[in-house]
């Protein structure tokens, strides 16, 4: 180490280049009081978006199930024959749609929607170890969008438009949250330069590291 700059020889391990930086980053993470707070922030945002998504799809499916079952069994009698009586949760609404697919629900969708309904049921029922992340919710939002776009527009055009707009808005919020959380995680790892001078110092350190890599590779050849 000369003037705080890492120097390497021909036989020096390549890992030495960033060992000092890595050790500093690890120490900062271990001593960072905001790390746990950031984790909780992501969980809170995930839960908020997930609950809104559940409400949107539950309303969407409830409307379709009610209309399709009423057309077949009558406006009053349909509740006698339905697999699970309303009011529904997102899980029970999905189960009803799958159960009554052949008898009633298939007329409201393209054929591919049956598979999407089953995928969504698994996605809403399954909770990953450690809880859902924003990326998990983004994936489910994509599946919800696929389901809504598979609806029969001759029967449910207005419902499709309203629901799809809500999903798009929620997805944009989710993507924004993912970007913000990732940026905060990056800042926690490398820190935030408070002024121009500090930014220049860090830039020079990065350049020096790359120069070391170049010199090391050149010496090998």
N, C-alpha and C positions, 0 to 999 in steps of 0.2 A: 504494500500500500504506500504510494507516494503522493503527498499532498491530497490525501483522501480520495485518490483515484486508484482503482483496482488495476494491478499489473499482472500479466500472465506470461508464463513461459511455454515452451513447446509441449511439455509434459503436464501442464496444469489442467485439472479437470474443468470442463466447460461449465459445470454447475457452479463453480466459484464466482462466475461473472455476476450472478444476481443473488448470491447467498446473503450478502449484507442487506440488500433491499428487502428480500423475503423475510429475514429475521425481524427487521424493523416493522414490516407490515403485520407479521404475526403478533408481535408485542402490542402494536396499536389496537389490533382487533381484540386481543385478550383483555386489554385495559380500557376498552371503549364502552362507556356507560350507555351509549345510544344504540348499541347493537341489538339488545333485547327489545328496545322500544321500536326499532325498525321492523323487527320480526312481527311484533304485535300489530304494527301499522298495516303490514301486508295482510295479516289474517283478518283484520277489521275490514279493509277494503274488499277482500275476497268475499267475506260473508255478506257484505252490503250488496255487491253486484250479483252474487249468487241468489240471494233472497229476491231481488227485483226480477231476475230472470225466471225464477220459479213462479212468481205472480203472473208474469206476462204469458208464459206457456200454459199455466193452469187456466187462465181466462180464455185463451185461444182454444184449448182442447174442450173446456167445459161448454163453450158455445157450439162447437161442432158436434159433440156427443149429444147434447140436448136436441139440436135441430135434426140430426140424422135419426135418432131414436124416436123422436116425436112423429116424424114422417112415416115411420113403419108401424109403430105401436099406438100412436095417438098422443095428443098433448097431455092427457091426464094419466093414461095407462102405462106409458113408457117406463115410469119409475118402478113399476112392478117387475119388469123384466131385466132391468139394468143390473149388471154384475155387482157393482158397488153403488149404493145410493148416494146422491149428493147431500150436503156439500162435499166437494172433492179436495184432496190435496194434490200436489203435482204427481205423486206416486200413484194414488188411486185413479186419477184421471188417465194416466198412461196405461195402467192395467185395464181400465175399462175400454179404452180405445183399441188395445191389442185383443182383448177378449171378444169384442163385438166387431172386429175387423171384417170378417166375412159377411156377417148378417147386415151390417149397417154402415160402418165407418169407411170401408173401402171406396164407397161412392163419392166421398169427399176429398179423396187424395189420388195421386198417381200411385202406381203399384209399389214403387221404391220406398214409399213412406212407411210401409209396414216394418221394414228392416230398420229404418231410422227410429221409429217408435221404440223398438226393442233395445237399440243402442242407447237411447236416451234414458230408458228405465234403468239400465245397468249403471249409466253415468250418474244419475241422481241418487241411486241407492248406495253406490260404492263411495266410501270415504277413504282416501289414501292415508297411509301411516304418516302422522305429523300434520294431518289436515290438508285441505285443498289449497292450492296455490293459484295465483292469478292466471298462470298459463293453463291450468286445469279448467278454470272457468271459461277462458277464451275458447278452448277446444269445444266445450259443451255449447257455447253460444253459436259456434259454427254449425254444429249439428242441429240446433234449434232453427237456425236460418235455413238449413237444408229442408227441414220438415215443413216450415211455413211456405217455402217456395214450391213444395210438392203438392200444395192444396189445389183443389179444383176451383179455378177462378170463376167459372160460371155459377158456382154455388156460393162461394165465400170471397168474392173479390175485395170488398171493403175491409173485411176482417183480415185478409192477408196483407193488404197495404198498411193498415194500422199496426198490426203486429210486427211486420218486417221493419217498419220505421222505428219502432221501439227497440227492437233487437239491434239495429244498426247504431242507434244512439248509445245503447248500453255497451256495445262492442267498442265503440270509439272511446268511451270512458275507461273501459278495461285496458285497452292498448295504451292509453295515456298514463294510467296508473302503473302499468308494467314498466314503461319507459322511466317514469319518475323514481320508482323503487330501485330499478337497476342503476340509475344514476347515483342515488344515495348510497347504494352498496359500493359502487366504485369509489365514491368520495371517502367512504369509511376506510377503504383499503389503501388508497394512495394519498388521501388528504386533499384539501382545497387550498390552492395558492391564494394568499390574502392580498398580494400586490404584484405589480409587474416584475419587480426585481426577483421575487421568489419564483415566479413563473419562469424567468430566464435561467435561474440557477437550476431548476428542475429539468428544463429543456437541455441544458448543457450536460447534466448528469446522464440523461438518456442518450444523448449523442456520444458521450464518452463510452457508455456501455456497448453501443453498437460498434464503435471504433475498436473496442477490445475484441469483440466477436470477429470483426473483419481481420484484425491482425492475427488472431488465433488461427482462423481458417487459412489465411495466407501462409503462415508458418508451417502448417501441416503439409501443404502442397509444395 
